[in-house]
Amino acid sequence: RRSVPRYWGLTLETYPEAQELPPLCRATLLSLVYNRGNRLGGDDRRKEMQEIRACLQRGDLAAVAGQLRAMKRHWPGNDGLMGRRDREAELWERGLAGI
């Protein structure tokens, strides 16, 4: 009751286009912000999150899954975090496909 509304608000601050996305895509971005935060600026570790915002702004929704998978570079050898990004990318793709 507390975390989801809080992080959904942060998600919308970061990715305002999320409001218009299919439910599974919204859930994907919520998961991303919940796990990585909503900060976009700073170092190279935020590159993919910045690119997701650019993808959303230009309407290139299919490219978001690739950016989610590209984040795995930050956690080489950490199967848990790498798997999370893969599952988020799959969820995104399912959302776009209307599944």
C-alpha positions as CSV (number, residue, x, y, z in Angstrom):
1,R,0.0,0.0,0.0
2,R,2.9,2.3,0.5
3,S,5.8,1.2,-1.8
4,V,3.9,0.7,-5.0
5,P,2.2,4.2,-5.0
6,R,5.5,5.8,-4.0
7,Y,7.5,4.1,-6.7
8,W,4.8,4.5,-9.3
9,G,5.1,8.3,-8.6
10,L,8.8,8.1,-9.1
11,T,8.3,6.1,-12.3
12,L,6.0,8.7,-13.7
13,E,8.5,11.5,-12.8
14,T,11.2,9.7,-14.7
15,Y,9.1,8.2,-17.5
16,P,5.9,10.3,-17.9
17,E,5.0,8.3,-21.0
18,A,4.5,5.2,-18.7
19,Q,1.0,6.4,-18.0
20,E,-0.1,5.5,-21.6
21,L,1.7,2.1,-21.8
22,P,0.1,-1.3,-21.6
23,P,-0.1,-2.6,-18.0
24,L,2.8,-5.1,-18.3
25,C,5.0,-2.3,-19.7
26,R,4.0,-0.1,-16.8
27,A,4.9,-2.9,-14.4
28,T,8.3,-3.3,-16.1
29,L,9.2,0.4,-15.6
30,L,7.9,0.3,-12.0
31,S,10.1,-2.7,-11.3
32,L,13.1,-1.0,-12.8
33,V,12.6,2.2,-10.8
34,Y,12.0,0.2,-7.6
35,N,15.2,-1.7,-8.1
36,R,17.5,0.9,-9.6
37,G,16.0,4.2,-8.5
38,N,14.8,7.0,-10.7
39,R,18.0,9.0,-11.1
40,L,19.1,9.4,-14.7
41,G,22.0,11.7,-14.4
42,G,25.5,11.0,-13.4
43,D,27.8,8.3,-14.5
44,D,27.8,5.7,-17.2
45,R,25.7,3.3,-15.0
46,R,22.6,5.4,-15.8
47,K,23.1,5.3,-19.6
48,E,20.5,2.6,-20.3
49,M,17.9,4.3,-18.1
50,Q,18.5,7.6,-20.0
51,E,18.1,5.7,-23.3
52,I,14.9,4.2,-22.1
53,R,13.5,7.7,-21.5
54,A,14.7,8.7,-25.0
55,C,13.0,5.6,-26.5
56,L,9.8,6.4,-24.8
57,Q,9.9,10.0,-25.9
58,R,10.5,9.1,-29.6
59,G,7.9,6.3,-29.5
60,D,10.5,3.5,-30.1
61,L,8.9,1.1,-27.6
62,A,10.4,-2.0,-29.1
63,A,13.9,-0.7,-28.3
64,V,13.3,-0.6,-24.5
65,A,13.7,-4.4,-24.1
66,G,17.2,-4.1,-25.6
67,Q,18.1,-1.4,-23.1
68,L,16.9,-3.5,-20.2
69,R,19.1,-6.3,-21.4
70,A,22.0,-4.0,-21.9
71,M,22.0,-3.2,-18.2
72,K,23.3,-6.6,-17.5
73,R,26.8,-5.2,-18.2
74,H,26.7,-3.7,-14.7
75,W,26.6,-7.0,-12.9
76,P,28.8,-9.5,-14.7
77,G,28.6,-12.9,-13.0
78,N,25.6,-11.9,-10.8
79,D,23.0,-14.3,-12.2
80,G,20.3,-12.9,-10.0
81,L,20.5,-9.3,-11.2
82,M,21.2,-10.3,-14.8
83,G,18.1,-12.6,-14.7
84,R,16.0,-9.8,-13.3
85,R,16.8,-7.6,-16.3
86,D,16.0,-10.5,-18.7
87,R,12.7,-11.1,-17.0
88,E,11.9,-7.4,-17.2
89,A,12.7,-7.3,-20.9
90,E,10.5,-10.4,-21.4
91,L,7.7,-8.7,-19.5
92,W,8.1,-5.6,-21.6
93,E,7.9,-7.6,-24.8
94,R,4.8,-9.5,-23.6
95,G,3.2,-6.2,-22.7
96,L,3.8,-4.8,-26.2
97,A,2.5,-8.0,-27.8
98,G,-0.7,-7.6,-25.7
99,I,-0.2,-10.9,-23.9
